[in-house]
Amino acid sequence: MGLDATVFRIGGDDLAEPDHVAAHARVGNAAMVGQLKKRIAQLLPPESLILKTVLYSGTHTGDAIEAELMPALRRELQTIASDGDPDVRQFRQTMLYLADAATAEGTAITF
């Protein structure tokens, strides 16, 4: 069990065309998500997008960070950039990859 994130590419003008995956990444298993939450909670306020939407559970589904929230997500990712923990750095790179795809597609990051 763990947490995965996906950015979908909406299929052209044909609403019957299926969505396609623009980006997909594993955030981590449940234990890793818990460790990230503990570490990042020292860097960000409890109401942050990362803590409330991404790291609140290691196994959640059905949540999304909408496209219009990408600037806020990027600001939070910049805040954690100075942390030297390799797991936090990997999480940051993963989330930047997803944010870039979501921005390019104009869609959400879904969990």
C-alpha positions as CSV (number, residue, x, y, z in Angstrom):
1,M,0.0,0.0,0.0
2,G,1.1,3.5,-0.7
3,L,0.4,6.8,-2.4
4,D,0.5,7.3,-6.1
5,A,-0.2,10.5,-8.1
6,T,-1.3,11.0,-11.7
7,V,-1.8,13.9,-14.1
8,F,-4.2,13.1,-16.9
9,R,-4.2,14.4,-20.4
10,I,-7.7,15.1,-21.5
11,G,-8.4,13.6,-24.9
12,G,-8.8,16.3,-27.5
13,D,-12.2,17.6,-28.5
14,D,-13.8,14.2,-28.5
15,L,-15.4,13.7,-25.1
16,A,-15.7,10.0,-25.9
17,E,-11.9,9.7,-26.2
18,P,-10.4,8.3,-23.0
19,D,-8.1,10.3,-20.8
20,H,-4.5,9.5,-21.1
21,V,-1.8,9.7,-18.4
22,A,0.5,12.7,-18.9
23,A,2.5,11.9,-15.7
24,H,2.5,9.3,-13.0
25,A,4.7,9.0,-9.9
26,R,4.8,7.0,-6.7
27,V,4.9,9.4,-3.7
28,G,5.9,6.5,-1.4
29,N,4.6,3.6,0.7
30,A,2.5,4.4,3.7
31,A,5.5,4.4,6.0
32,M,7.4,6.8,3.8
33,V,4.5,9.1,3.5
34,G,4.3,9.2,7.3
35,Q,8.0,10.0,7.6
36,L,7.7,12.7,5.0
37,K,4.7,14.2,6.8
38,K,6.7,14.3,10.1
39,R,9.7,15.9,8.5
40,I,7.8,18.4,6.3
41,A,5.5,19.4,9.2
42,Q,8.6,21.0,10.7
43,L,9.0,23.2,7.6
44,L,5.4,24.1,6.6
45,P,2.3,25.3,8.5
46,P,-0.4,22.6,9.3
47,E,-2.8,24.3,6.8
48,S,-0.3,23.9,3.9
49,L,-1.5,22.3,0.7
50,I,1.2,19.6,0.9
51,L,0.3,18.5,4.5
52,K,-3.5,18.8,4.0
53,T,-3.9,17.3,0.5
54,V,-0.8,15.1,-0.1
55,L,0.8,13.8,3.1
56,Y,-2.2,13.6,5.4
57,S,-2.5,9.8,4.7
58,G,-0.3,7.2,3.0
59,T,-3.2,5.5,1.3
60,H,-5.8,8.1,0.3
61,T,-7.5,8.3,-3.0
62,G,-10.0,10.6,-4.7
63,D,-8.1,13.8,-3.8
64,A,-6.7,16.4,-6.2
65,I,-4.6,19.5,-6.4
66,E,-6.4,21.6,-9.0
67,A,-4.4,23.3,-11.8
68,E,-5.1,26.8,-10.3
69,L,-3.3,25.7,-7.1
70,M,0.0,24.9,-8.8
71,P,1.6,28.3,-8.0
72,A,0.8,27.7,-4.3
73,L,2.2,24.2,-4.5
74,R,5.4,25.5,-6.1
75,R,5.8,28.1,-3.3
76,E,5.5,25.3,-0.7
77,L,8.0,23.2,-2.6
78,Q,10.4,26.1,-2.7
79,T,10.0,26.4,1.1
80,I,11.1,22.8,1.6
81,A,14.0,23.1,-0.9
82,S,16.6,23.8,1.7
83,D,16.0,20.6,3.6
84,G,18.9,18.3,3.2
85,D,17.0,15.0,3.9
86,P,17.3,12.9,0.7
87,D,13.7,11.7,1.0
88,V,12.4,15.2,1.2
89,R,14.5,16.1,-1.8
90,Q,13.1,13.2,-3.8
91,F,9.5,14.1,-2.7
92,R,10.1,17.7,-3.9
93,Q,11.4,16.5,-7.3
94,T,8.5,14.1,-7.7
95,M,6.0,16.9,-6.9
96,L,7.7,19.4,-9.2
97,Y,7.5,16.8,-12.0
98,L,3.8,16.4,-11.4
99,A,3.3,20.2,-11.1
100,D,5.0,20.7,-14.4
101,A,2.8,18.2,-16.1
102,A,-0.4,19.6,-14.5
103,T,0.6,23.1,-15.6
104,A,1.3,21.9,-19.1
105,E,-2.0,20.0,-19.4
106,G,-4.1,22.5,-17.4
107,T,-5.3,19.6,-15.3
108,A,-5.1,18.5,-11.7
109,I,-2.7,16.2,-9.9
110,T,-4.9,13.4,-8.7
111,F,-4.3,10.9,-5.9
